[in-house]
C-alpha cells in the first residue's frame, strides 16, 4: 500500500480540530463515516490517536489494504446506510458509546433519518455532528427546519478549507474521463457535454471541460446557479431530457439521483448514445 507524498500531514488536522474544539469539551468517542481509501488514512489515524474511533466505511470506496490497516487502530462497523436509517440505530449507538460523550463525523447524511431519536436519547452525550459534504449538510438543514434539533451541526463543505479541494476534484474527474475516452480513440475536443449541477465541483468540471474544447451545457434545479453558469458563458437548460437526445457525455455533479427512467419513456424517438460519469438513475427523481 503506497502512501502518497502529497497527502496532508497530521499538523494540518491538528489545526482543523482546534477550530472545532474551541470552547467545547472533547468527545471521548467518534463515530465516523468515511471512504476507506489511501487519501483518508492520515485523517483517520489522527482521530485514532486522540479518540476511540468507530469507523463506518462507505461501501463503494473500500480499499481492502486500507481497511486492514485501520482495523488495527479503530473498530470497523459493518453497517449500511439503510440499516442506520432503521429504528434500531439509537440502540446500536448505545452499545458503542455507553455513557461516554461522542461526536459523529458524517459523509452524505447517514444519520439524518434517526437524528431526532438520537438527539433525544443522547442529550448531554452527543457533542456535535460534522458533515463533510454539501449534499449531506442540506439533508441535515432540512431536518433542522422541521424539528427542534439543538445539537451543533457543522459543515466542512461550506468552510474555506474545501474550496481548493472541490476545484481539484472537478479537475481530476475531467482528467480521468480523458483517460477513459483515450482508450476508445477519442478526446473531449468538440464533444457536446451536459453537466448536471453547477455547484463547486460542477463548476470546476465545466471549466476544465471548456479548456479542453468541449461544448458545455449546464443544468441545475437552482435558478441562481443557472444564472451564474450563464454569466460564465455556458449554455444552460432546465430540460435535461431534451438535451439527452444529442449529447455525447453527461457528468452528474449534484449528489442526487438525477435521471428519471420513467421520464425517458416520454421520448420514444430518443436514442441515448452517450457516455455517463457518475450517472445515477432513479424511478421518481428529476434534476
KALINBEL-V507640 format. One record per pair of residues at least 4 apart in sequence whose C-alpha atoms are under 8 Angstrom apart, sorted by the first residue. I is the first residue (numbers start at 1). GAP is how many residues later the second one is. If there is no record, write none. Layout:
I|GAP + I|GAP
This chain:
1|64 + 1|65 + 2|36 + 3|4 + 3|35 + 4|34 + 4|35 + 7|32 + 7|35 + 8|4 + 8|34 + 9|4 + 9|33 + 10|4 + 10|32 + 10|33 + 10|36 + 11|4 + 12|4 + 13|4 + 13|30 + 13|33 + 14|4 + 15|4 + 16|4 + 17|4 + 18|4 + 21|4 + 21|5 + 25|102 + 26|101 + 27|24 + 27|73 + 27|74 + 27|75 + 27|76 + 27|99 + 27|100 + 28|23 + 28|24 + 28|72 + 28|73 + 28|74 + 29|22 + 29|23 + 29|24 + 29|25 + 29|68 + 29|71 + 29|72 + 29|73 + 29|74 + 30|17 + 30|21 + 30|22 + 30|23 + 30|24 + 30|72 + 30|73 + 30|74 + 30|75 + 31|22 + 31|23 + 31|24 + 31|25 + 31|71 + 31|72 + 31|73 + 31|74 + 32|21 + 32|22 + 32|23 + 32|24 + 32|72 + 32|73 + 32|74 + 33|22 + 33|23 + 33|24 + 33|25 + 33|72 + 33|73 + 33|74 + 33|77 + 34|6 + 34|21 + 34|22 + 34|23 + 34|24 + 34|72 + 34|73 + 35|5 + 35|22 + 35|23 + 35|26 + 35|27 + 36|4 + 36|5 + 36|21 + 36|22 + 36|25 + 36|26 + 36|27 + 36|28 + 36|30 + 36|31 + 37|4 + 37|24 + 37|25 + 37|26 + 37|29 + 38|25 + 38|28 + 40|4 + 41|4 + 41|25 + 41|29 + 42|4 + 43|4 + 44|4 + 44|26 + 45|4 + 45|25 + 45|28 + 46|4 + 47|4 + 47|5 + 47|6 + 48|4 + 48|5 + 48|25 + 48|26 + 52|22 + 53|21 + 53|22 + 54|20 + 54|21 + 54|22 + 54|23 + 55|19 + 55|20 + 55|21 + 55|22 + 56|20 + 56|21 + 56|22 + 56|23 + 57|4 + 57|5 + 57|19 + 57|20 + 57|21 + 58|4 + 59|21 + 62|4 + 62|5 + 63|4 + 64|4 + 65|4 + 66|4 + 67|4 + 68|4 + 69|4 + 70|4 + 70|5 + 70|6 + 71|4 + 71|5 + 79|4 + 79|5 + 80|4 + 81|4 + 81|29 + 82|4 + 83|6 + 84|4 + 84|5 + 84|26 + 84|27 + 84|29 + 84|30 + 85|4 + 85|25 + 85|26 + 85|27 + 85|28 + 85|29 + 86|27 + 86|28 + 87|27 + 88|4 + 89|4 + 89|25 + 89|29 + 90|4 + 90|24 + 90|27 + 90|28 + 90|31 + 91|4 + 92|4 + 93|4 + 93|5 + 94|4 + 97|4 + 97|5 + 99|26 + 100|25 + 101|23 + 101|24 + 101|25 + 101|26 + 102|23 + 102|24 + 102|25 + 102|26 + 103|23 + 103|24 + 103|25 + 103|26 + 103|27 + 104|22 + 104|24 + 104|25 + 104|26 + 105|24 + 105|25 + 105|26 + 105|27 + 106|4 + 106|5 + 106|23 + 106|24 + 106|25 + 106|26 + 106|30 + 107|24 + 107|25 + 107|26 + 107|29 + 108|23 + 108|24 + 108|25 + 108|27 + 108|28 + 108|29 + 109|22 + 109|26 + 109|27 + 109|28 + 109|30 + 109|31 + 110|26 + 111|4 + 112|27 + 112|28 + 112|31 + 114|4 + 115|4 + 115|28 + 116|4 + 116|31 + 116|33 + 117|4 + 118|4 + 119|4 + 119|7 + 119|30 + 119|31 + 119|32 + 122|4 + 126|25 + 127|24 + 127|25 + 128|23 + 128|24 + 128|25 + 128|26 + 129|22 + 129|23 + 129|24 + 129|25 + 130|23 + 130|24 + 130|25 + 130|26 + 131|5 + 131|6 + 131|22 + 131|23 + 131|24 + 131|25 + 131|26 + 132|4 + 132|5 + 132|23 + 132|24 + 132|25 + 133|4 + 133|22 + 133|23 + 133|24 + 134|4 + 134|21 + 134|23 + 134|24 + 135|4 + 135|119 + 135|120 + 136|4 + 137|4 + 137|18 + 137|20 + 138|4 + 139|4 + 140|4 + 140|13 + 141|4 + 142|4 + 143|4 + 143|6 + 144|4 + 144|5 + 155|4 + 156|5 + 156|6 + 157|4 + 157|5 + 158|4 + 159|4 + 161|4 + 162|4 + 163|4 + 163|37 + 164|4 + 165|4 + 166|4 + 166|34 + 166|35 + 166|38 + 167|4 + 167|33 + 167|34 + 167|37 + 168|4 + 168|36 + 169|4 + 169|32 + 169|35 + 170|4 + 170|31 + 170|32 + 170|33 + 170|34 + 170|35 + 170|38 + 171|4 + 171|33 + 171|34 + 171|37 + 172|4 + 173|4 + 173|32 + 174|4 + 174|31 + 174|34 + 174|35 + 175|4 + 176|4 + 177|4 + 177|100 + 178|4 + 178|9 + 178|10 + 179|4 + 180|4 + 181|4 + 181|5 + 181|6 + 181|7 + 182|4 + 182|5 + 187|4 + 188|21 + 188|24 + 188|25 + 188|26 + 189|23 + 189|24 + 189|25 + 190|23 + 190|24 + 190|25 + 191|22 + 191|23 + 191|24 + 191|56 + 191|57 + 191|58 + 192|22 + 192|23 + 192|24 + 192|25 + 192|54 + 192|55 + 192|56 + 192|57 + 193|21 + 193|22 + 193|23 + 193|24 + 193|54 + 193|55 + 193|56 + 193|57 + 193|58 + 194|22 + 194|23 + 194|24 + 194|25 + 194|49 + 194|50 + 194|53 + 194|55 + 194|56 + 194|57 + 195|7 + 195|10 + 195|11 + 195|21 + 195|22 + 195|23 + 195|24 + 195|55 + 195|56 + 195|57 + 195|58 + 196|6 + 196|22 + 196|23 + 196|24 + 196|54 + 196|55 + 196|56 + 196|57 + 196|58 + 196|62 + 196|91 + 197|5 + 197|6 + 197|21 + 197|22 + 197|23 + 197|24 + 197|55 + 197|56 + 197|57 + 198|4 + 198|5 + 198|20 + 198|21 + 198|22 + 198|27 + 198|28 + 198|31 + 198|55 + 198|56 + 199|4 + 199|26 + 199|54 + 199|55 + 200|4 + 201|4 + 201|52 + 202|4 + 202|50 + 202|51 + 202|52 + 203|4 + 203|26 + 204|4 + 205|4 + 206|4 + 206|10 + 206|12 + 207|4 + 208|4 + 209|4 + 209|5 + 209|6 + 209|7 + 210|4 + 210|5 + 210|6 + 216|18 + 216|19 + 217|17 + 217|18 + 217|19 + 217|20 + 218|8 + 218|11 + 218|16 + 218|17 + 218|18 + 218|19 + 219|7 + 219|17 + 219|18 + 219|19 + 219|20 + 219|21 + 219|68 + 220|5 + 220|6 + 220|17 + 220|18 + 220|67 + 221|5 + 221|17 + 221|66 + 222|4 + 223|4 + 224|4 + 225|4 + 226|4 + 226|10 + 226|11 + 227|4 + 228|4 + 229|4 + 229|5 + 229|6 + 229|7 + 230|4 + 230|5 + 230|6 + 237|6 + 239|4 + 240|4 + 240|47 + 241|4 + 241|22 + 241|23 + 243|4 + 244|26 + 244|28 + 245|25 + 245|26 + 245|27 + 246|26 + 246|27 + 247|26 + 247|27 + 248|25 + 248|26 + 248|27 + 249|25 + 249|26 + 249|27 + 249|28 + 250|24 + 250|25 + 250|26 + 250|27 + 250|29 + 251|25 + 251|26 + 251|27 + 251|28 + 252|6 + 252|24 + 252|25 + 252|26 + 252|27 + 252|28 + 253|25 + 256|24 + 256|31 + 257|22 + 257|23 + 257|24 + 257|25 + 257|28 + 257|29 + 257|30 + 258|21 + 258|22 + 258|23 + 258|24 + 258|27 + 258|28 + 258|29 + 259|20 + 259|21 + 259|22 + 259|23 + 259|26 + 259|27 + 259|28 + 260|4 + 260|21 + 260|22 + 260|23 + 260|24 + 260|25 + 260|26 + 261|4 + 261|20 + 261|21 + 261|22 + 261|23 + 262|4 + 262|21 + 262|22 + 263|4 + 264|4
